[in-house]
Amino acid sequence: MKHVVVDLEMNPLAKEYKSEREICRNEIIQIGAVLLDEDYIEIGTFSTLVKPQFNACIERNIQRLTKIQTEMVQNAPAFEEAIEMFLSWCQSVNDEITVYQWSESDCLQLMRELELKHIRPDLAKGLTSLVFQDLQKEFGDTLGVSRALSLKDAVMYAGEDFSGIAHNALYDARNTAALLRITRVPALRKKLSAVIRAFDHKPMGTAMGDLFDFGKLGLTA
């Protein structure tokens, strides 16, 4: 069993796309992912920018947050091609994988963007077959914290330094992967004894297929 930690950066749809914004208010502009082995050690990475379809410009606040400029995505792959690249990378592992995200928002974004952009049915089915686990919830439960922690705060609680640039999909995925390793490896988890309350927790997965309506693609789940 291998582990894939994924993170997305997004840009709002332009306001003139009113009906499209009812389906999905944002578009993915960057996908970053980290592959971990059975011991939660990094053995591979994936990163690509994604060209938005419903906004010619990266909004200024998103540029400030992500450091992604409009000109950087002009020649980037579109959503469908980027998803095909990501799935091919996942399939190249030749092992079962579990996919992790920091909160459920990335899984929901993918689901909504699939509905918005009507990508190839085989790619949609491949993506929705992945099972996403919410590490934000698991880590919060581990600490006994009821409120949702930001990724940066969680890294601080773990006594770690944030690696790289925040709101860069690959760096965010890498920091999430570090928290996954700390949470799952007993020897590392003991180091959190100052902030962890003992708990008996079984992580729950959310299959994208449970959230996505295959009927809109003419597929069966």
N, C-alpha and C positions, 0 to 999 in steps of 0.2 A: 504494500500500500504506500502510495506517494501522496504528497499534500501540495495543493496549489493555492497560494494566497493571491487574491486579485484586488485591484483598486482601479477606480475610474475617476477621471476628471470630466466636467461637463460645462456646457455653455447654453444659455437660454435660447429658445427659438425666438425669432424676430416677432414682434407684436402683431404684424399684419397677418400672420398665420393663425387666425383665431380658432378655426376648427381643429387644426393640428394640435394646438396648445391644449385643447380639451382632452386629447389622448396622452400627450407627453409634453411637458413644459421645457425639457432640457434635451440636449444631444451630447453624446459622448464625444470628447475631443482627444482623449488619451486613455489607453489601456496599459496598465502595468501589472505584471504578475511575477511571482517567485515560486520556483519548484523546490520542494524539500523532500529529503529521503525519509526513511522510516524513523530515523533519529532526529528529525526536524532540522537537519543541516541543509543549507542552501546548496543545490546542485545545478540550478539553471534559472534563467530569467527570460521574460518576454516584455517587450515594450514597443508600442507604436502610437504615433499621433493618428488622429482620425479627422477627416475633412467633414465639417458639418454641412448638412443639406439645406437647412431652413434658416440659416443666418450667415450672411457673407462675411461678417466680422465677429471676432472674439470680443465680447463686451469688455469695457475698460476694467471693471472690478474683477473680472475673471483673469484678465491679463496680469493685473497686479497680484492676484492670489496664486496663480499657477505658473506665471512667467511664460505662458504660451501666447505668442503673438499671432495676429491674423496671417501674416505671410508664412509662418511656420507650418500651417496646415493646408496651404493652397495645393500642394502636390502630394498630400498625404492620402492614404487609401480611404475610400468611403466606408461607411459602417459595414456593409455586407462583406467587403473584401477584408476588413480588419477582423471581423468575426471569423471568417474562414481561416485567416492566419492564426488566430488564437486557438481555434479548435484543432487545427493541424498540429500546432505546438503541443497541446494537451495530448493528442492521440499519439504523438511521437514518443511519449513516455513508455508505452507498452506495458502498462501496469494499471491497476485500479487507482483512481485518484479521488480525493475529497477536496472540495473547493471551499475556501474560507473567505469571508468578507468582514469588514468592520462596520457593523450594523446591517440591516436588511435593505438599505437604500440602493446599493449597487445591483442586487438581484432584481429589485423592482424597476430600476431604470432600464435594465436590459429587456425585461418583459414588455415595458411600455414602448420601447423603441422598436422591438420586433413587430408589435402591432402597428406602429406608425409607418414603418418603412417597408413592410411586406417583403422581407428578404427570402431567398430561396428556401423552400420547405425543408430540404435536407439539412441546411445549416440551422434553421429554426429548431428543428427537432433535435439536432445534436446539442444545441445550446440548452434547450429546456430539459434535456435528460440529465444535466448536471445537478448534483445535490449541493446546495450552498449551506454552510454553517455560519451562524452569527457569532463571531468571536467577541464582539463587543459585549454581548449578553453573557457569554461564558466567563469572560474575564471579570465583569462586574459582579457576577454571582460568586466567583472565586474570592473576590475582595470583600464581599458582603455589602456592596454599594448598590443602592436601588436606582439612582439616577444614571442616565446614559453618559458614559465618559467619552470625551473626545480622545482621539488617538494620541495626541500630544500629552494630555493629562494621564492617560493610561501608562505611557512610557515613563512619565515622571513617577507615578505610583510604583512602578516596577523597579525604580532606582537606576534606570538606564538613561543614557544620553540619546536624544533623537538623532538618528543617522540621516545625513543628507538634507534635502530641502523639503519642507512640508508642502503639501498640495502638488507634489509631483507624483504621478501614479506609481512609478516604479519604487521610489523611496518610501512612499506610504505603504506599499505592499511589503517592502523589506522590513519596515518597522513593525507592521502587523505580524509578520512571520516571526520576528524576535519575541513578541508577546506570546504567540502560539507556543513557541518552544519553551518559554519560561512557565507557561501554564500547564503544559503537558509533561515536561520532564521532571520527575520527582525531586532529583537532586537540586535543580534550579528553583523549583517551586518552594522548597524549604527556606530559601533566602528571602522569601516574601513574608516570613513569619510575623514580622512587625506589623503588617497591614492585612494579612489574610485571616479571615475567620474560617474555622473548620466547616466544611460543608460536604454534603453528599449530592453531587450534581451529575446528571447524565446529559451531555450536549444533545440538542435537538437539531435535526437537519430540515431544511425546507427545499423541496424539489421545485425547480422552476416550472416543471410540468404540472404541479398542483395549482399554480397560479395563472398559467397561460391557457387561453382557450384555443385548443387545436382545431376546433371547428372552423375557425376563421381561415385556416390554411388547408382545409380539406384533409387533415391528417387524423390518425387515431393515436391516442396517447399510449 
